[in-house]
Amino acid sequence: MMSNSILKTCFNVKATLLLMRQVYIKSPVFVWEIFPRILGKRPKGILKRWSRIEGMNESQRKFLKNEFFMLSWGAAVQHNGIWKNNPTQKAKDGFREKIKAFLEEKMNTYAAQEEKTDNCPVTEEQHIKNIAELQEKSIELGNRLNFGTCQKLLNMMCKYYWCAGYIKEPPHLPIDRINLKKAGIKGKDRVNWTEIEEPQVYINLINKIKEKTSGQSLAQWEVDNWYRRNYKPV
């Protein structure tokens, strides 16, 4: 096996970029772990470029973003009666499209935040504020979503955009039955996420899960445990 010094010599920046394009590697694992080990550093411009999946054309990006939203929407509302006053299908579709546009714009601000602050991710405080703003948007559109639904929706979007490489690791994970169970939160501490109304209830649950992750980030802890829970060797 070649040493790190030989790898550094063989893989200059241009060659590595060509290799990434050829094999179509867009994974954050490659961008943040393997690539830096090859070069011995994290070159900011390249990371920003490839973490935005610029190798894709506009139709591919649009398709992925639409799928990310539909998956997030389904996860947030499938076990949750969200509609008020029995709206028409047209009204439901209009509401959903406006929420989608709002969330996609938020994802743009997450990416922009990293670029403005030397790849620093959005803070927990700003993230919680974004959940509150999503709730305010739903009220403005005439169909109030509770805080639990809003956190699930935004956190799912962040997870998909992060895993696809659009944004850096988000500060939180989706609060839901599976993650609460995996963290061993039960009894009086257990809360039905679809009934969360107050931001402080959400914050308390986030803090309780942090106590169970042994210092690992929340987002990484969730995807690691999702992998172990769902993956079955062939």
Summary of the structure (lengths in Angstrom):
residues: 234
radius of gyration: 19.6
end to end distance: 28.4
largest distance: 66.8
contacts: 646
relative contact order: 0.10
helix: 68%
strand: 0%
